Amino acid sequence: MQVSSSGIGDRIVLVQMHGSKSHGCGPVAQSVFLALVLGAVIGALPQEERNEIASRTIELCLRELFQFRLVQTDCNFTNFLWDSRAQQLFLADFGVTREYTKEFMDSWLRLLQATASEDRIACAEWSQKLGYLTGKENELMLNSHVDSMILLATPFKLTTTQPFAFGFGTLWADIIAQIRDNIPLILKHRLTPPPRETTV
C-alpha cells in the first residue's frame, strides 16, 4: 500500500491510499493514516482554533461544490483530522463521491447568490431553472420555498456577523426550527420532487 497526499493550497490536505483492499477505509489503512497525522480533540482546543477548523471545513465543502464539482457523499467525521502543529485539515477516504455538471453548479451558485441577497424574484427563477419549482406553484408553496431558501443562506449574507455560530442555542438553531415549520406545507403543496442532483 502506498500513501500520498495532495494539498488544496496550504490549508487542506487530501490523503490518498493506493493498493489497499480496504480502499482507504479499513483498519490497516486507518492505522497508517493515523501514524501520519496527529489528530486533535476539537473540544479541547481554544475557540479561535475551533473557529479555524470550521472555516476550513466550510471552505472544503464550497470548493467541492463550486470548484471541483466533486462531492464526498459518505461523510464520516473520523475522516477529518486536524493537525494543530501544521494548522492543516486532513481529509482521508474520498472514495464515495458524486460529480456535478458545470451548468448545474453554476446555476446553483446563482441561486445561492440570490438567496444571500434576499432577491425573492431571482430565488424563484433560479429555483425553477434548477427544478425545485415548476412555475405553477400556489402562493403558499412559493413563499414557503423562498423563505426557507433565504433562511438557509443566512451564513453567506453580507449582513451576517462572522464567524457564524452553528449548534444548539444559536441563531442557526432558530433558523432550522423555522425551516422545519415550513416542511409540512411544502410537502403538501409542492408539485415536483427536489432535483435528482440534490438527493443522495
C-alpha positions as CSV (number, residue, x, y, z in Angstrom):
1,M,0.0,0.0,0.0
2,Q,1.3,3.5,-0.9
3,V,0.2,6.7,0.8
4,S,0.3,10.0,-1.0
5,S,-1.1,13.4,-0.2
6,S,-2.1,16.5,-2.3
7,G,-2.7,19.9,-1.0
8,I,-5.6,22.3,-1.6
9,G,-3.4,25.4,-1.0
10,D,-1.7,25.1,2.3
11,R,-4.9,24.8,4.4
12,I,-6.4,21.5,3.4
13,V,-4.6,18.2,2.5
14,L,-6.2,15.2,0.8
15,V,-4.7,11.8,1.8
16,Q,-4.9,9.1,-0.8
17,M,-4.1,5.4,-0.3
18,H,-3.3,3.1,-3.2
19,G,-3.3,-0.6,-3.3
20,S,-5.3,-1.2,-0.1
21,K,-8.1,-3.8,-0.2
22,S,-10.0,-1.6,2.2
23,H,-10.0,1.3,-0.3
24,G,-8.7,3.6,2.5
25,C,-11.4,2.7,5.0
26,G,-10.2,-0.4,6.8
27,P,-8.1,-0.8,10.0
28,V,-4.8,-1.2,8.2
29,A,-5.2,1.9,6.1
30,Q,-6.6,3.8,9.0
31,S,-3.7,3.0,11.3
32,V,-1.2,4.1,8.6
33,F,-3.2,7.4,8.2
34,L,-3.2,7.9,12.0
35,A,0.6,7.4,12.0
36,L,0.9,10.2,9.5
37,V,-1.4,12.7,11.1
38,L,-1.7,13.6,14.8
39,G,-5.4,14.2,15.2
40,A,-6.5,16.7,17.8
41,V,-9.6,16.5,20.0
42,I,-11.6,19.5,18.8
43,G,-13.3,20.1,22.1
44,A,-10.0,20.6,23.9
45,L,-8.8,23.3,21.5
46,P,-9.1,27.1,22.0
47,Q,-12.1,28.7,20.5
48,E,-10.1,30.6,17.9
49,E,-8.6,27.3,16.6
50,R,-12.0,25.7,16.6
51,N,-13.3,28.6,14.5
52,E,-10.4,28.0,12.1
53,I,-11.3,24.3,11.8
54,A,-14.9,25.2,11.0
55,S,-13.7,27.8,8.4
56,R,-11.5,25.2,6.7
57,T,-14.4,22.6,6.6
58,I,-16.8,25.1,5.1
59,E,-14.1,26.1,2.6
60,L,-13.6,22.5,1.6
61,C,-17.4,22.0,1.1
62,L,-17.7,25.0,-1.0
63,R,-14.7,24.1,-3.1
64,E,-16.0,20.6,-3.6
65,L,-19.3,22.1,-4.9
66,F,-18.2,25.0,-7.0
67,Q,-14.6,24.4,-8.0
68,F,-14.1,20.6,-8.2
69,R,-17.8,19.8,-8.7
70,L,-17.0,16.5,-7.0
71,V,-18.6,16.0,-3.6
72,Q,-17.9,13.4,-0.9
73,T,-21.3,11.8,-0.3
74,D,-20.4,9.4,2.5
75,C,-19.0,11.9,5.0
76,N,-17.6,10.4,8.2
77,F,-16.2,12.7,10.8
78,T,-13.4,10.3,11.6
79,N,-12.0,11.0,8.1
80,F,-11.4,14.6,9.0
81,L,-8.3,15.2,11.2
82,W,-6.8,18.5,12.4
83,D,-3.1,18.9,12.8
84,S,-2.7,21.7,15.3
85,R,1.1,22.0,14.7
86,A,0.8,22.4,11.0
87,Q,-2.6,24.2,11.2
88,Q,-3.9,21.9,8.4
89,L,-7.1,20.0,7.9
90,F,-6.6,16.4,6.6
91,L,-9.3,14.6,4.7
92,A,-9.0,10.8,4.0
93,D,-11.2,8.3,2.2
94,F,-12.5,10.3,-0.7
95,G,-13.8,7.1,-2.4
96,V,-17.6,7.7,-2.4
97,T,-18.2,10.8,-4.5
98,R,-20.7,12.4,-6.8
99,E,-19.8,14.5,-9.8
100,Y,-21.9,17.5,-10.9
101,T,-22.1,19.3,-14.2
102,K,-20.7,22.9,-14.5
103,E,-24.1,24.0,-15.7
104,F,-25.9,22.7,-12.7
105,M,-23.4,24.1,-10.2
106,D,-23.2,27.5,-11.9
107,S,-27.0,27.7,-11.7
108,W,-26.9,26.6,-8.0
109,L,-24.3,29.4,-7.3
110,R,-26.7,31.9,-8.8
111,L,-29.4,30.6,-6.6
112,L,-27.2,30.9,-3.5
113,Q,-26.3,34.5,-4.5
114,A,-30.0,35.3,-5.0
115,T,-30.9,33.9,-1.6
116,A,-28.0,35.6,0.2
117,S,-29.1,38.9,-1.2
118,E,-32.7,38.2,-0.4
119,D,-33.8,38.7,-4.0
120,R,-37.1,36.7,-3.9
121,I,-37.8,37.0,-7.6
122,A,-34.3,35.7,-8.6
123,C,-34.6,33.0,-6.0
124,A,-37.9,31.8,-7.5
125,E,-36.4,32.0,-11.1
126,W,-33.3,30.0,-10.3
127,S,-35.2,27.5,-8.2
128,Q,-37.4,26.9,-11.3
129,K,-34.4,26.6,-13.6
130,L,-32.8,24.0,-11.3
131,G,-36.1,22.0,-10.9
132,Y,-37.1,22.9,-7.3
133,L,-40.2,24.6,-8.7
134,T,-42.4,24.2,-11.8
135,G,-43.6,27.7,-12.1
136,K,-47.2,26.6,-11.3
137,E,-47.0,26.5,-7.5
138,N,-49.6,28.3,-5.4
139,E,-48.5,31.4,-3.3
140,L,-48.3,29.4,-0.1
141,M,-45.8,26.9,-1.6
142,L,-43.8,29.6,-3.4
143,N,-43.4,31.8,-0.3
144,S,-42.5,28.8,1.9
145,H,-39.9,27.7,-0.5
146,V,-38.3,31.1,-1.0
147,D,-38.5,31.8,2.8
148,S,-36.7,28.6,3.5
149,M,-34.0,29.2,0.9
150,I,-33.3,32.7,2.2
151,L,-33.1,31.4,5.8
152,L,-30.6,28.7,4.6
153,A,-28.4,31.3,3.1
154,T,-28.1,33.3,6.3
155,P,-24.4,32.4,6.9
156,F,-23.5,33.8,3.5
157,K,-25.2,37.2,3.8
158,L,-23.1,40.3,4.0
159,T,-25.0,41.5,7.0
160,T,-24.4,38.3,9.0
161,T,-21.8,38.6,11.8
162,Q,-18.8,36.4,11.3
163,P,-17.7,33.9,12.4
164,F,-21.2,32.4,12.2
165,A,-22.1,30.1,15.1
166,F,-23.7,26.7,14.4
167,G,-25.2,24.4,17.1
168,F,-27.6,24.5,20.0
169,G,-28.8,27.8,21.3
170,T,-27.6,29.8,18.3
171,L,-29.2,31.7,15.5
172,W,-28.7,28.7,13.3
173,A,-30.8,26.5,15.6
174,D,-33.6,29.1,15.4
175,I,-33.3,29.1,11.5
176,I,-33.6,25.3,11.4
177,A,-36.7,25.5,13.6
178,Q,-38.3,28.0,11.2
179,I,-37.5,25.8,8.2
180,R,-38.8,22.7,9.9
181,D,-42.1,24.6,10.4
182,N,-42.3,25.1,6.7
183,I,-41.8,21.5,5.7
184,P,-45.4,20.2,6.2
185,L,-46.7,22.9,4.0
186,I,-44.0,22.3,1.3
187,L,-44.7,18.6,1.3
188,K,-48.4,19.2,0.9
189,H,-48.3,21.8,-1.9
190,R,-45.1,21.0,-3.9
191,L,-45.6,19.9,-7.5
192,T,-42.3,18.2,-8.1
193,P,-39.6,16.4,-6.0
194,P,-36.3,18.1,-5.5
195,P,-33.7,17.9,-8.3
196,R,-32.2,14.5,-8.6
197,E,-28.7,16.0,-8.2
198,T,-29.6,17.2,-4.7
199,T,-30.5,13.7,-3.4
200,V,-28.0,11.2,-2.2
